[in-house]
Amino acid sequence: MFTISRKELTQAQIDLAMYYRDAPGLPGYPGAGHFVAIFSQVLSKATPQLDIAALAYAKSGIGLSDALTICFINKYAFKLLRPITYIQNEMGYTKWAPLFGTLITLNFHRHIHQTPATC
């Protein structure tokens, strides 16, 4: 999985990573916007009737909302490390680095049992 270094990435691989990076304030789609954009392309080729297209958008929006909620619930339920921390510290790839920086966040597993009164 980590046999390719950052220097060995092709331009196509870099372009794909940059397109899907989901970083706030940068060009591109935020979060689940990629999936909605792809879904819109599929619908435009299928040309369904308006009521079918509206129902499809509603169901995809509900599904994306549920998926995001479940991701955050599980993030704190399983108390796992961030991917970069896991790759470097647990898998032993200490010099591995992602193509672009990750957001700085707390190590939430250390703070999971704190309440506002104990912070």
Summary of the structure (lengths in Angstrom):
residues: 119
radius of gyration: 19.0
end to end distance: 38.5
largest distance: 55.5
contacts: 221
relative contact order: 0.11
helix: 56%
strand: 0%
